[in-house]
Amino acid sequence: MIETNDELSNTLEDLKQTQTQLVEAEKMASLGQLTAGIAHEINNPINFVTSNVSPLLRDVNMLFDAIEIIEKVGLSDKTIEEKQKEIEEYKEELDYDYLKIEINHLLKGIHEGATRTAEIVKGLRIFSRVDEDDLKRADINEGLDSTLVIMNNLLNNNNIKVEKHYGNLPLVECYPGKLNQVFLNIISNAIHAIAIKHTDDKDGLLTIKTLAAEDFVTISIVDNGCGMSDSTRNKIFDPFFTTKDVGEGTGLGMSIAYNTIKKHNGQIFINTALDKGTEFMIKIPLIHQIIIG
């Protein structure tokens, strides 16, 4: 009996380790799929900044030269009228009015590029809480936004429009990074479903709604993709089940999502029909309670 118990304990420990490894494998697979898109997202605004720096430096140096010349004119013994005429002639030669417009344009581009880069980095920082094991009071809307930042390149590549209808949510006691991974898996599946149905058009739509009730929040993620059959719907949360081609998915994403919501004492529902799209609805309690038994 003691030997049997030891074997069961060892088997249970092996299963726990395998589960941990599989979860890590799914996270790495998701990260691998997104890395190129994230790099592209960051590269675009950085290129915007770097391409504007050289012409801005040139224009600023021209302004410095102009300031020196104007100072010399101001210190000369010429009359005020002569000084003013010489300065105006120099400004015309320099094309001063155009120079001001160009500098403003270049600075605006640098500002936009830097702002976009900061938004992406913020999104990555918020999203990358996946490995945090501590409960925290978190902003669900912020988590959704950070996930959309991560997925932006895939959404754009598939011409998918995103509509957000966020409610005024209180902070939710949760594991923020793990919820972000749930959002990532659902949105990734939505993109896949939309790409199947809307290959040749630009009518793909992803709608995200959040709503606060008395003691829980609701997150609804709706796509107008290909939808699911009853058979697929019934298996969607099964480990290793996938409708994607070999090598495109581990089949663990939705299983992990289900278990994550369960860990939050929440619920996840699916409304779907073939060719009609899919809605994932998640309900999360505002306060996390450990259930014993």
C-alpha positions in Angstrom: 0.0 0.0 0.0 2.8 2.4 0.9 4.6 1.5 -2.3 1.4 2.2 -4.3 0.9 5.5 -2.6 4.5 6.5 -3.4 3.9 5.5 -7.1 0.7 7.6 -7.2 2.5 10.6 -5.6 5.3 10.3 -8.2 2.9 10.0 -11.0 0.9 13.0 -9.8 4.1 15.0 -9.5 5.1 14.0 -13.1 1.7 15.0 -14.3 2.0 18.4 -12.6 5.5 19.0 -14.2 4.1 17.9 -17.6 1.2 20.3 -17.2 3.6 23.1 -16.4 5.8 22.3 -19.4 2.8 22.2 -21.7 1.6 25.6 -20.4 5.1 27.0 -21.0 5.1 25.4 -24.5 1.8 27.2 -25.3 3.1 30.5 -24.1 6.3 30.1 -26.1 4.3 29.1 -29.2 2.1 32.2 -28.8 5.2 34.4 -28.3 6.9 32.9 -31.4 3.8 33.7 -33.5 3.8 37.3 -32.2 7.5 38.2 -32.2 7.7 39.1 -35.9 4.5 41.2 -35.6 5.8 43.0 -32.5 9.1 43.7 -34.1 7.3 45.2 -37.1 5.1 47.3 -34.9 8.1 48.8 -33.1 10.1 49.1 -36.2 7.6 51.3 -38.0 7.5 54.2 -35.5 11.3 53.9 -34.9 11.9 54.2 -38.6 9.7 57.3 -38.6 11.8 58.8 -35.9 15.2 57.9 -37.4 14.2 59.0 -40.9 13.3 62.5 -39.6 16.3 63.1 -37.5 18.8 63.8 -40.3 16.7 66.3 -42.2 15.8 67.9 -38.8 19.5 68.2 -37.9 20.2 69.8 -41.3 17.4 72.3 -40.8 18.4 73.2 -37.3 22.0 73.8 -38.4 20.7 76.1 -41.1 18.8 78.0 -38.4 21.9 78.3 -36.3 23.8 79.7 -39.3 20.9 82.1 -39.9 21.1 83.3 -36.3 24.8 84.0 -36.6 24.3 86.0 -39.8 21.5 88.0 -38.3 23.6 88.7 -35.2 26.4 90.0 -37.4 23.9 92.2 -39.4 22.5 93.5 -36.2 26.0 94.5 -34.9 27.0 96.2 -38.2 27.1 100.0 -38.7 24.3 99.9 -41.3 21.1 101.8 -40.9 18.0 100.0 -39.5 16.4 100.1 -42.9 19.5 98.5 -44.5 19.7 95.9 -41.8 16.0 95.0 -42.1 16.4 94.8 -45.9 19.4 92.5 -45.7 17.7 90.2 -43.1 14.6 89.9 -45.3 16.7 89.1 -48.4 18.6 86.5 -46.4 15.3 84.9 -45.1 14.0 84.8 -48.7 17.3 83.2 -49.9 17.0 80.7 -47.0 13.3 80.0 -47.7 12.7 80.7 -44.1 8.9 80.2 -44.2 9.2 76.8 -45.7 12.0 75.9 -43.3 9.6 76.6 -40.3 6.9 74.4 -41.9 9.4 71.6 -42.5 10.8 71.7 -39.0 7.3 71.5 -37.5 6.5 68.6 -39.8 9.6 66.7 -38.8 9.1 67.3 -35.1 5.5 66.2 -35.4 6.7 63.0 -37.0 9.3 62.3 -34.4 6.7 63.0 -31.6 4.2 60.6 -33.2 6.8 57.9 -33.7 8.1 58.3 -30.1 4.5 58.3 -28.7 3.6 55.2 -30.7 6.8 53.4 -29.5 6.0 54.3 -25.9 2.4 52.9 -26.3 3.8 49.7 -27.7 6.3 49.4 -24.9 3.6 50.1 -22.3 1.4 47.5 -23.9 4.2 44.9 -23.8 5.0 45.8 -20.1 1.3 45.4 -19.1 0.9 42.2 -21.2 4.1 40.6 -20.0 2.7 39.9 -16.5 2.0 36.4 -17.6 4.4 34.8 -15.0 3.1 36.8 -12.0 1.6 34.5 -9.4 0.3 37.1 -7.0 -3.3 38.4 -7.0 -3.5 42.0 -7.9 -6.2 44.6 -8.4 -6.0 45.3 -12.1 -7.8 47.3 -14.9 -9.4 44.8 -17.3 -9.8 47.4 -20.0 -6.1 48.2 -19.8 -5.3 44.5 -20.1 -7.5 44.2 -23.2 -5.8 47.3 -24.7 -2.4 45.9 -24.1 -3.4 42.6 -25.8 -4.7 44.6 -28.8 -1.3 46.4 -29.0 0.4 43.0 -29.2 -2.0 41.7 -31.8 -2.1 45.0 -33.9 0.0 43.7 -36.7 -2.0 40.5 -37.2 -5.2 42.6 -37.1 -3.9 45.0 -39.7 -2.6 42.3 -41.9 -6.0 40.7 -42.1 -7.8 44.0 -42.5 -9.8 43.5 -39.3 -11.6 46.5 -37.8 -11.7 46.6 -34.0 -14.6 48.2 -32.2 -14.3 48.8 -28.4 -17.2 49.4 -26.1 -15.7 49.6 -22.7 -17.7 50.1 -19.6 -16.5 52.0 -16.5 -15.0 49.0 -14.6 -13.8 48.9 -11.1 -10.4 47.3 -10.5 -10.7 43.5 -10.4 -8.8 41.2 -8.1 -7.1 38.8 -10.5 -3.9 37.4 -12.0 -3.6 40.1 -14.7 -1.0 38.4 -16.9 -2.9 35.2 -17.0 -6.1 37.0 -18.0 -4.2 38.8 -20.8 -3.1 35.4 -22.1 -6.8 34.4 -22.2 -7.6 37.5 -24.2 -4.7 36.8 -26.5 -5.8 33.2 -27.2 -9.4 34.2 -27.9 -8.5 37.2 -30.1 -5.9 35.0 -31.9 -8.7 32.4 -32.7 -11.0 35.3 -33.8 -8.4 36.5 -36.2 -8.0 33.0 -37.6 -11.8 32.6 -38.0 -12.2 36.0 -39.7 -9.3 35.3 -42.1 -11.1 32.1 -43.2 -14.4 33.8 -44.0 -13.1 37.2 -45.2 -10.1 36.2 -47.2 -11.0 38.4 -50.2 -12.7 41.4 -48.5 -12.1 43.9 -45.7 -15.3 43.2 -43.7 -13.6 41.5 -40.8 -14.8 42.9 -37.5 -13.8 42.3 -33.9 -16.0 43.8 -31.2 -15.0 43.9 -27.6 -17.4 45.0 -24.8 -16.9 45.2 -21.1 -19.6 45.7 -18.4 -19.6 46.0 -14.7 -22.3 44.3 -12.6 -22.7 44.4 -8.8 -20.1 41.8 -8.0 -18.5 40.8 -11.3 -17.4 42.1 -14.7 -18.3 40.7 -18.1 -16.0 40.7 -21.1 -17.5 39.9 -24.5 -15.2 39.3 -27.5 -17.2 38.9 -30.8 -15.9 38.1 -34.3 -17.8 37.9 -37.6 -15.7 35.0 -38.7 -16.5 31.5 -39.9 -18.1 30.4 -36.6 -18.0 26.8 -35.2 -20.0 23.7 -35.7 -21.6 22.1 -32.7 -18.9 19.4 -32.7 -16.1 22.0 -32.6 -17.9 24.0 -30.0 -18.2 21.0 -27.7 -14.5 20.2 -28.0 -13.0 23.7 -28.0 -11.8 23.6 -24.4 -10.4 20.1 -24.7 -6.6 19.9 -24.4 -4.8 19.5 -27.8 -8.0 20.1 -29.8 -7.4 22.5 -32.7 -8.9 23.2 -36.1 -5.7 24.8 -37.4 -3.2 23.2 -39.7 -0.4 21.1 -38.3 2.3 23.4 -36.9 0.0 26.4 -36.5 -1.3 25.7 -33.0 -0.6 23.5 -30.0 -4.3 22.9 -29.2 -3.7 24.1 -25.7 -4.7 27.8 -25.9 -8.4 27.5 -25.2 -7.9 24.7 -22.6 -5.5 27.0 -20.7 -8.0 29.9 -21.1 -10.8 27.7 -19.6 -8.7 26.7 -16.6 -7.5 30.3 -16.1 -11.1 31.5 -15.9 -11.9 28.6 -13.6 -9.0 29.6 -11.4 -10.6 33.0 -11.1 -13.9 31.4 -10.0 -15.3 32.8 -13.3 -17.3 31.5 -16.2 -16.7 31.4 -19.9 -19.5 30.9 -22.4 -19.6 30.5 -26.2 -22.3 31.7 -28.6 -21.5 30.5 -32.1 -22.9 29.1 -35.4 -21.3 28.1 -38.6 -20.8 31.2 -40.9 -22.3 33.4 -38.3 -19.3 34.3 -36.1 -18.5 33.6 -32.5 -18.9 35.3 -29.2 -16.8 34.4 -26.1 -18.3 35.8 -22.9 -16.3 35.8 -19.7 -17.6 36.6 -16.2 -15.0 37.4 -13.5 -15.8 38.1 -9.9 -14.6 41.5 -8.6 -13.2 39.8 -5.5 -11.2 36.5 -5.8 -12.3 33.9 -3.3 -10.5 30.7 -2.7 -13.0 27.8 -2.9 -12.2 24.8 -0.6 -13.4 21.4 -1.5 
